């Protein structure tokens, strides 16, 4: 089940997505793919560009805006205290990594296709933590995976990477089949994957 940016971008949309997954998972093996919240990828593109221009103020502003948006959604949809704490903790880790990446670009004054792909990966990395947390809070046995963790392997054409299908098919089966056998719902980041060396890529 694939959910695009508008399908995970608001409280109501997230509730609909979780209801659909919950209903379907009762009688089917389900793998969920989720995009970044609508507008987030564009914000990240702008942030990366401004960072390369050494606009450190904008880097801080964008990071805090993303933090506020994602944490606000979390507090409104995850009711369990422990689940909320864990999800907020994961969001915090991702946002710290994003800030470090943007700061590094700012120091260098250069935005390479490789570093751009890394920055853009954070939209999906953030949204899938929220969707997973909400599914767990709703009683669905979900497990969050990045595209790389799920087994999606690409070439090194940063910005429009192509999956290495034979290798990807093998690795995805190895990763997802045991989860599905244990009645878990994998929640996988859309749009992003990694090279054979583990370097983040986007699928263009």
PyMOL commands that set and color helices and strands:
alter all, ss='L'
color gray80, all
select helices_A, chain A and resi 5-7+11-25+40-52+56-77+81-108+113-137+147-150+165-181
alter helices_A, ss='H'
color red, helices_A
select strands_A, chain A and resi 2-3+31-34+142-145+185-189+192-194+200-202
alter strands_A, ss='S'
color yellow, strands_A
deselect
rebuild
show_as cartoon
